[in-house]
Amino acid sequence: MGDSDVAGTLSRRRRATFAAGRPATLLPVNGRSAAGCQGSVTADGSRENGHGKRDRSLETARSKTKSVKQKGRTDISDRLSCHKSQQSLLSSASGYSNYRGVLNWCVVMLVLSNARLFLENLLRYGVLVDPIQVISLFLNDPYSWPAACLVIVSNVFVVVALYTERQLSKGSFSELVGFLVHCINMAIMLTFPAAVVLLVPSVTPVGGAFTLGTYTILFLKLYSYKDVNMWCRELSTVKAKKLARSLSCPSEQHLRGSDYKVCYPGNLTIRDMYYFVFAPTLCYELNFPRSPKIRTSFLLRRLFEMLFFTQLLVALTQQWMIPIIQSSMKPLEDMDLSRMTERLLRLAVPNHLLWLMFFYWFFHSSMNFTAELLRFGDRQFYKDWWNSESVTYFWQNWNIPVHKWCLRHFYKPLLRRGFSKIVSQSAVFFLSAFFHEYLVSVPLRMFRLWAFMGMMAQLPLAWFVGHFLRGNYGNAAVWISLIIGQPFAVLMYVHDYYVLHHRQEDV
């Protein structure tokens, strides 16, 4: 059979196959496959032979040639015109906001500048860190522990508050008698430790500050304890038979394992009271949110942070802050304004770094450690105060436990009694100013009102920043008040303490 006969036979077979609606398959003819003669047939019936491959190669070559020509024309147009209408990146109209490299540069410069200051400090003063000296800050006499004894005595006030609430729940005390007992108990809580600190010479300033801080925290806790139990009794009088913690008992499906709901007066137990005393909160509830279990790894990380930052705070205070404070006494005595300003700025950096470290140590490491140990569920001890664009926002977010207490037990009750928001806010700042002065002046055994005036100055500062500064300018004003205000108060108290005590000793 000739080639022409083979081709005719294949053509007839393909037409018959396509007419039948079947995919085309090539049958061998005379021992040779049709594919070997004419190529292959695709699923849609199109033949892919040598001519088709050459056609695709030609199309690919043409497209490449066309793209090369277009690229050449683009290159020529780029050489002719290289400008377009656009804004500089640092202009606000550009919309550019990725300044990560600038932030990294600031961090590097901060590290280098402080490294220089640290090296200069070592060359000038040598190594001043002495961990043993820290013990003398708490104890004058190793056989006399007045601060520790005062902390132990604080349990008496806790027991009195619990006993009073139990008598009120049973009706043995009237509401008036219970209120008077609570008032006397909490008044003694503030005056008794202050009198001991002022009258007992063996109480050191640091020991006195620790003791008064403990009593202040306990005072705020017992005040909240009194209020919440009073609210429970008020609801009981309106025929609320059962009252769970947080004023709403959780449903049974939310209770797991040993968790159970407690209703008034079932909460008036020693176990419940001391859980609240040690819990990292100032606001009492009948049912606190609880975490499912204690995470050992989380607990150990927080413990390591507590130990590390404690050592770091002590070392930086001894090595960096104390020499600057000591060198500031002479300019303060001579009232040399320029040198006083220079010392203030020198003190601002270490003071602010120590304050930031203390914030992390207390509000993150220590409070999370306590919360994890007690399975306390509410871990919001602070918010994003570093983004504060107003003074008010800062005070509302940097210390959440105190803010919650002020809002729940002081600010809102004043509003319910008909006071305006301005008066209520001023009263909150006045209360805060009182406790700041109480925690500083009493341990130092001198009353200069620097802390009180510093807190009350927040009111006009908050008004000024809120009305005239916005956005980044407001945030900068908040940071400046923190960086400059605190070392100013530190210098004033240290100077007055030095004049009152050491100057008399020198004379």
C-alpha positions as CSV (number, residue, x, y, z in Angstrom):
1,M,0.0,0.0,0.0
2,G,1.4,3.4,-0.9
3,D,1.6,6.5,1.3
4,S,-1.4,8.1,-0.4
5,D,-3.5,5.0,0.4
6,V,-2.4,5.1,4.0
7,A,-3.2,8.8,4.4
8,G,-6.7,8.2,2.8
9,T,-7.4,5.3,5.1
10,L,-6.4,7.3,8.2
11,S,-8.5,10.3,7.1
12,R,-11.6,8.1,6.6
13,R,-11.1,6.4,10.0
14,R,-10.8,9.8,11.8
15,R,-14.0,11.2,10.1
16,A,-15.9,8.0,11.2
17,T,-14.6,8.3,14.8
18,F,-15.5,12.0,15.1
19,A,-18.9,11.3,13.7
20,A,-19.5,8.6,16.3
21,G,-18.6,11.1,19.1
22,R,-15.7,9.1,20.4
23,P,-12.1,10.3,21.1
24,A,-9.9,9.6,18.2
25,T,-7.4,6.8,18.5
26,L,-5.0,5.8,15.8
27,L,-4.8,2.3,14.7
28,P,-1.6,0.7,13.6
29,V,-1.3,0.3,9.9
30,N,1.2,-2.2,8.4
31,G,3.0,-2.4,11.8
32,R,3.4,1.4,12.1
33,S,1.2,3.5,14.4
34,A,-0.6,6.5,12.9
35,A,1.0,8.6,15.6
36,G,4.3,7.8,14.2
37,C,3.2,8.9,10.7
38,Q,1.1,12.0,11.4
39,G,1.6,12.9,15.1
40,S,-0.8,12.7,18.0
41,V,-4.4,13.8,18.4
42,T,-5.5,15.7,21.5
43,A,-8.7,15.2,23.6
44,D,-10.6,17.8,21.7
45,G,-9.7,16.2,18.4
46,S,-7.0,18.6,17.2
47,R,-3.9,17.2,15.8
48,E,-0.6,18.2,17.2
49,N,1.9,17.5,14.5
50,G,5.3,19.0,13.5
51,H,3.6,21.9,11.7
52,G,1.7,22.9,14.9
53,K,4.9,22.9,17.0
54,R,6.6,25.1,14.5
55,D,3.6,27.5,14.5
56,R,3.7,27.8,18.3
57,S,7.5,28.4,18.2
58,L,6.9,31.2,15.6
59,E,4.2,32.7,17.8
60,T,6.5,32.6,20.9
61,A,9.3,34.2,18.9
62,R,7.0,36.9,17.7
63,S,5.7,37.7,21.2
64,K,9.3,37.9,22.5
65,T,10.2,40.2,19.7
66,K,7.2,42.3,20.5
67,S,8.0,42.5,24.2
68,V,11.6,43.4,23.4
69,K,10.4,46.2,21.2
70,Q,7.9,47.4,23.9
71,K,10.7,47.3,26.5
72,G,12.9,49.3,24.2
73,R,10.3,51.9,23.7
74,T,9.7,52.0,27.5
75,D,13.4,52.5,28.2
76,I,13.5,55.3,25.7
77,S,10.5,57.0,27.3
78,D,12.0,56.6,30.7
79,R,15.2,58.2,29.5
80,L,13.1,61.1,28.1
81,S,10.9,61.6,31.2
82,C,11.9,60.6,34.8
83,H,9.7,62.8,36.9
84,K,6.1,62.5,38.1
85,S,4.0,64.5,40.6
86,Q,4.6,63.1,44.2
87,Q,5.2,64.1,47.8
88,S,8.3,63.8,50.0
89,L,8.0,60.9,52.4
90,L,8.4,63.1,55.5
91,S,5.5,65.3,54.3
92,S,2.2,64.6,56.0
93,A,0.5,64.6,52.5
94,S,2.5,61.6,51.4
95,G,0.7,59.2,53.7
96,Y,3.9,57.3,54.5
97,S,3.9,55.8,58.0
98,N,6.6,53.1,58.1
99,Y,9.3,54.6,60.4
100,R,10.5,51.3,61.8
101,G,14.1,52.1,60.8
102,V,14.0,55.4,62.6
103,L,12.7,53.7,65.7
104,N,15.5,51.2,65.6
105,W,17.9,54.1,65.2
106,C,16.5,55.8,68.3
107,V,16.9,52.6,70.3
108,V,20.5,52.2,69.2
109,M,21.3,55.8,70.0
110,L,19.6,55.5,73.4
111,V,21.6,52.4,74.2
112,L,24.9,54.0,73.1
113,S,24.3,57.2,75.0
114,N,23.4,55.4,78.2
115,A,26.4,53.1,77.8
116,R,28.6,56.2,77.7
117,L,26.9,57.5,80.8
118,F,27.3,54.2,82.6
119,L,31.0,54.0,81.6
120,E,31.6,57.6,82.8
121,N,29.9,56.7,86.1
122,L,32.1,53.7,86.6
123,L,35.3,55.7,85.8
124,R,34.3,58.6,88.2
125,Y,32.8,56.7,91.2
126,G,33.9,53.1,90.8
127,V,31.6,50.2,91.7
128,L,29.1,51.3,94.3
129,V,26.8,48.3,94.3
130,D,26.5,46.8,97.7
131,P,23.7,44.2,98.2
132,I,24.4,44.0,101.9
133,Q,23.7,47.7,102.3
134,V,20.1,47.1,101.2
135,I,19.4,45.3,104.4
136,S,20.2,48.5,106.4
137,L,17.4,50.3,104.5
138,F,14.9,48.0,106.2
139,L,16.6,47.4,109.6
140,N,18.5,49.7,111.9
141,D,18.8,47.0,114.5
142,P,19.0,43.3,113.4
143,Y,17.2,42.4,116.7
144,S,14.4,44.9,116.2
145,W,11.9,44.4,113.4
146,P,9.2,47.1,113.9
147,A,8.0,47.2,110.2
148,A,7.5,43.4,110.1
149,C,5.6,43.5,113.4
150,L,3.3,46.2,112.1
151,V,2.5,44.1,109.0
152,I,1.7,41.1,111.2
153,V,-0.6,43.3,113.4
154,S,-2.6,44.3,110.3
155,N,-4.4,40.9,110.6
156,V,-6.3,42.3,113.6
157,F,-8.0,44.8,111.4
158,V,-8.9,42.1,108.9
159,V,-10.5,39.9,111.6
160,V,-12.5,42.9,113.0
161,A,-13.9,43.7,109.5
162,L,-14.9,40.1,109.0
163,Y,-16.5,39.8,112.5
164,T,-18.4,43.0,111.9
165,E,-19.9,41.8,108.6
166,R,-20.9,38.5,110.2
167,Q,-22.8,40.3,113.0
168,L,-24.5,42.5,110.4
169,S,-25.5,39.5,108.3
170,K,-27.1,37.9,111.4
171,G,-28.8,41.1,112.5
172,S,-26.8,41.4,115.7
173,F,-25.5,44.8,114.6
174,S,-27.6,47.5,113.2
175,E,-26.5,49.2,110.0
176,L,-25.5,52.3,112.0
177,V,-23.5,50.3,114.5
178,G,-21.8,48.3,111.8
179,F,-20.9,51.5,109.9
180,L,-19.4,53.1,113.0
181,V,-17.3,50.0,113.8
182,H,-16.0,49.9,110.2
183,C,-15.2,53.6,110.3
184,I,-13.3,53.3,113.6
185,N,-11.5,50.2,112.3
186,M,-10.3,51.9,109.1
187,A,-9.4,55.1,110.9
188,I,-7.1,53.3,113.2
189,M,-5.7,51.4,110.2
190,L,-4.4,54.7,108.9
191,T,-3.4,56.5,112.1
192,F,-1.8,53.6,114.1
193,P,1.0,52.6,111.7
194,A,1.7,56.3,111.0
195,A,2.1,57.0,114.7
196,V,4.4,54.0,115.1
197,V,6.6,55.1,112.1
198,L,6.8,58.7,113.4
199,L,7.5,57.8,117.1
200,V,9.7,54.7,116.9
201,P,13.2,55.7,115.8
202,S,14.2,52.1,114.7
203,V,11.7,52.3,111.8
204,T,13.7,53.2,108.6
205,P,12.2,55.3,105.8
206,V,12.1,52.3,103.5
207,G,10.6,50.1,106.1
208,G,8.1,52.7,107.0
209,A,7.1,53.2,103.4
210,F,6.6,49.5,102.9
211,T,4.5,49.2,106.1
212,L,2.3,52.2,105.2
213,G,1.9,50.9,101.6
214,T,0.7,47.6,103.0
215,Y,-1.8,49.3,105.3
216,T,-3.0,51.6,102.6
217,I,-3.7,48.6,100.3
218,L,-5.5,46.8,103.1
219,F,-7.6,50.0,103.9
220,L,-8.8,50.1,100.3
221,K,-9.6,46.4,100.2
222,L,-11.6,46.5,103.5
223,Y,-13.5,49.6,102.3
224,S,-14.5,47.7,99.2
225,Y,-15.4,44.6,101.3
226,K,-17.7,46.7,103.5
227,D,-19.4,48.3,100.5
228,V,-20.1,45.1,98.6
229,N,-21.5,43.3,101.6
230,M,-23.7,46.3,102.3
231,W,-25.0,46.1,98.7
232,C,-25.7,42.5,99.2
233,R,-27.8,43.2,102.3
234,E,-29.7,46.0,100.4
235,L,-30.6,43.5,97.6
236,S,-31.6,41.0,100.2
237,T,-34.1,43.4,101.7
238,V,-35.8,43.7,98.3
239,K,-36.5,39.9,98.3
240,A,-33.4,38.9,96.3
241,K,-33.1,35.4,97.9
242,K,-29.9,34.5,96.3
243,L,-27.0,36.7,95.3
244,A,-23.8,35.4,93.7
245,R,-20.5,37.0,93.5
246,S,-20.3,39.9,91.0
247,L,-24.1,40.2,91.6
248,S,-24.8,37.4,89.1
249,C,-24.1,33.7,89.8
250,P,-22.5,32.0,86.8
251,S,-24.4,29.2,85.2
252,E,-23.6,25.6,86.0
253,Q,-21.9,24.9,82.7
254,H,-19.3,27.6,83.5
255,L,-18.4,25.9,86.8
256,R,-15.5,23.4,86.6
257,G,-13.9,21.1,89.1
258,S,-13.7,22.8,92.5
259,D,-15.1,26.1,91.3
260,Y,-18.5,26.8,92.9
261,K,-20.7,29.8,93.4
262,V,-21.0,31.5,96.7
263,C,-24.0,33.5,97.7
264,Y,-24.3,36.0,100.6
265,P,-23.8,35.5,103.5
266,G,-21.9,32.3,102.6
267,N,-18.9,34.5,101.5
268,L,-18.2,35.6,105.1
269,T,-15.5,33.1,105.8
270,I,-11.8,33.3,106.8
271,R,-10.9,31.5,103.5
272,D,-12.8,34.0,101.4
273,M,-11.5,37.0,103.3
274,Y,-7.8,36.1,103.0
275,Y,-8.2,35.1,99.4
276,F,-9.3,38.6,98.7
277,V,-6.6,40.1,101.0
278,F,-3.8,38.4,98.9
279,A,-5.6,38.7,95.5
280,P,-4.1,41.3,93.1
281,T,-7.1,43.5,93.2
282,L,-8.7,46.2,95.4
283,C,-12.3,45.6,94.5
284,Y,-14.1,42.8,96.3
285,E,-16.5,40.4,94.6
286,L,-18.3,37.3,95.7
287,N,-17.1,35.2,92.8
288,F,-13.8,36.2,91.2
289,P,-13.0,34.9,87.7
290,R,-10.6,32.0,88.1
291,S,-8.1,30.5,85.7
292,P,-8.4,26.7,85.0
293,K,-5.0,25.8,86.4
294,I,-1.6,27.0,87.6
295,R,0.9,27.2,84.8
296,T,4.3,26.3,86.2
297,S,6.4,27.7,83.4
298,F,4.5,31.0,83.5
299,L,5.0,31.2,87.2
300,L,8.7,30.5,87.0
301,R,9.2,33.2,84.3
302,R,7.5,35.8,86.5
303,L,9.5,34.7,89.5
304,F,12.8,35.1,87.5
305,E,11.7,38.5,86.3
306,M,10.9,39.6,89.9
307,L,14.3,38.5,91.2
308,F,16.2,40.0,88.2
309,F,14.5,43.4,88.3
310,T,14.9,43.6,92.0
311,Q,18.6,43.3,91.7
312,L,18.7,45.6,88.8
313,L,16.7,48.3,90.5
314,V,18.9,48.2,93.6
315,A,22.1,48.2,91.5
316,L,21.1,51.2,89.3
317,T,19.9,53.1,92.4
318,Q,23.2,52.7,94.2
319,Q,25.4,53.1,91.2
320,W,23.6,55.8,89.2
321,M,20.9,57.8,91.1
322,I,22.5,58.2,94.6
323,P,25.7,59.9,93.2
324,I,23.7,62.4,91.2
325,I,21.5,63.2,94.2
326,Q,24.5,63.7,96.4
327,S,26.1,66.0,93.9
328,S,22.9,68.0,93.7
329,M,22.9,69.2,97.3
330,K,25.3,72.0,96.8
331,P,23.5,73.7,93.9
332,L,20.2,73.4,95.8
333,E,21.8,75.0,98.9
334,D,23.3,77.8,96.8
335,M,20.1,78.2,94.8
336,D,22.2,78.1,91.6
337,L,19.4,77.9,89.0
338,S,21.5,76.8,86.1
339,R,23.3,74.0,88.0
340,M,20.0,72.9,89.6
341,T,18.5,72.6,86.1
342,E,21.5,70.6,84.9
343,R,21.2,68.2,87.9
344,L,17.5,67.9,87.4
345,L,18.1,66.8,83.7
346,R,20.9,64.4,84.8
347,L,18.6,62.8,87.3
348,A,15.6,62.6,84.9
349,V,17.0,59.8,82.8
350,P,18.0,57.3,85.5
351,N,14.9,58.1,87.6
352,H,12.6,57.5,84.6
353,L,14.3,54.3,83.6
354,L,14.0,53.0,87.2
355,W,10.3,54.1,87.3
356,L,9.7,52.1,84.1
357,M,11.5,49.0,85.5
358,F,9.5,49.3,88.7
359,F,6.2,49.5,86.7
360,Y,7.1,46.3,84.9
361,W,8.4,44.6,88.1
362,F,5.2,45.4,90.1
363,F,2.3,45.6,87.6
364,H,3.4,42.8,85.3
365,S,5.8,40.4,87.0
366,S,4.7,40.6,90.6
367,M,1.0,40.9,90.1
368,N,0.9,38.2,87.4
369,F,2.9,35.9,89.7
370,T,0.4,36.4,92.5
371,A,-2.6,36.0,90.2
372,E,-1.2,32.8,88.7
373,L,-0.5,31.4,92.2
374,L,-4.1,32.2,93.3
375,R,-5.6,31.3,89.9
376,F,-7.0,34.8,89.7
377,G,-8.5,35.3,86.3
378,D,-8.6,39.1,85.7
379,R,-5.1,40.0,84.6
380,Q,-5.8,43.5,83.3
381,F,-3.5,45.4,85.7
382,Y,-2.7,48.1,83.2
383,K,-3.7,49.3,79.7
384,D,-1.8,51.2,77.0
385,W,-1.0,54.2,79.1
386,W,2.1,54.8,77.0
387,N,-0.2,55.9,74.1
388,S,-1.9,58.5,76.4
389,E,-2.8,61.7,74.5
390,S,-4.2,63.3,77.7
391,V,-3.3,63.3,81.3
392,T,-6.7,61.9,82.2
393,Y,-6.2,58.9,79.9
394,F,-2.9,58.2,81.6
395,W,-4.3,58.2,85.1
396,Q,-7.2,56.0,84.0
397,N,-5.0,53.3,82.4
398,W,-1.6,53.0,84.1
399,N,-2.9,51.6,87.4
400,I,-6.1,49.7,86.7
401,P,-6.7,48.2,90.2
402,V,-6.7,51.7,91.8
403,H,-8.7,53.2,88.9
404,K,-11.4,50.5,89.3
405,W,-11.6,51.2,93.1
406,C,-11.9,54.9,92.6
407,L,-14.5,54.5,89.9
408,R,-16.6,52.0,91.9
409,H,-16.3,53.2,95.4
410,F,-15.6,56.9,95.2
411,Y,-16.4,58.6,91.8
412,K,-19.7,56.9,91.0
413,P,-21.1,57.2,94.5
414,L,-20.4,61.0,94.4
415,L,-22.2,61.2,91.1
416,R,-25.2,59.3,92.6
417,R,-25.3,61.8,95.4
418,G,-25.7,64.7,92.9
419,F,-22.1,66.0,92.6
420,S,-21.0,67.1,89.2
421,K,-18.3,65.3,87.2
422,I,-15.7,68.1,87.7
423,V,-16.2,68.1,91.5
424,S,-16.1,64.2,91.5
425,Q,-12.9,64.2,89.5
426,S,-11.3,66.8,91.7
427,A,-12.2,64.7,94.8
428,V,-10.6,61.7,93.3
429,F,-7.3,63.6,92.6
430,F,-7.5,65.0,96.1
431,L,-7.8,61.5,97.6
432,S,-4.9,60.3,95.5
433,A,-2.8,63.4,96.5
434,F,-3.5,62.6,100.2
435,F,-2.3,59.0,99.9
436,H,0.8,60.0,97.9
437,E,1.8,62.5,100.6
438,Y,0.9,60.0,103.3
439,L,3.2,57.4,101.8
440,V,6.1,59.8,101.4
441,S,6.0,62.4,104.2
442,V,5.3,60.0,107.1
443,P,8.2,57.6,106.5
444,L,10.6,60.5,106.0
445,R,9.2,62.2,109.1
446,M,8.7,65.5,107.5
447,F,5.8,67.3,105.8
448,R,6.6,69.4,102.8
449,L,3.5,68.6,100.6
450,W,5.6,68.2,97.4
451,A,3.8,64.9,96.5
452,F,0.4,66.4,97.4
453,M,1.0,69.5,95.2
454,G,2.4,67.4,92.4
455,M,-0.9,65.4,92.3
456,M,-3.1,68.4,92.6
457,A,-1.1,70.0,89.8
458,Q,-2.4,67.2,87.5
459,L,-5.8,69.0,87.4
460,P,-4.7,72.2,85.6
461,L,-2.3,70.1,83.5
462,A,-5.1,67.8,82.4
463,W,-7.2,70.8,81.5
464,F,-4.4,72.4,79.5
465,V,-3.4,69.3,77.6
466,G,-7.1,68.3,76.9
467,H,-7.9,71.8,75.5
468,F,-4.8,72.8,73.6
469,L,-2.8,69.7,72.7
470,R,-4.0,66.8,70.6
471,G,-2.5,63.6,69.2
472,N,1.3,63.3,69.3
473,Y,1.6,66.7,71.1
474,G,-0.6,65.5,73.9
475,N,1.4,62.3,74.2
476,A,4.6,64.2,74.3
477,A,3.2,66.5,77.1
478,V,2.3,63.4,79.1
479,W,5.8,61.9,78.7
480,I,7.5,65.2,79.6
481,S,5.4,65.5,82.8
482,L,6.5,62.0,83.8
483,I,10.2,62.4,82.9
484,I,10.6,65.9,84.5
485,G,8.0,65.9,87.3
486,Q,9.1,62.9,89.2
487,P,12.9,63.8,89.5
488,F,11.9,67.3,90.6
489,A,9.8,65.9,93.5
490,V,12.7,63.5,94.3
491,L,15.2,66.3,94.5
492,M,12.9,68.4,96.7
493,Y,12.3,65.6,99.2
494,V,16.0,64.5,99.3
495,H,17.1,68.1,99.8
496,D,14.7,68.7,102.6
497,Y,15.5,65.4,104.2
498,Y,19.2,66.1,104.0
499,V,18.7,69.6,105.5
500,L,16.4,68.4,108.3
501,H,18.5,65.4,109.4
502,H,22.1,65.4,108.2
503,R,22.7,69.1,108.5
504,Q,21.7,69.0,112.1
505,E,24.1,66.1,112.7
506,D,26.9,68.0,111.1
507,V,26.2,71.0,113.3
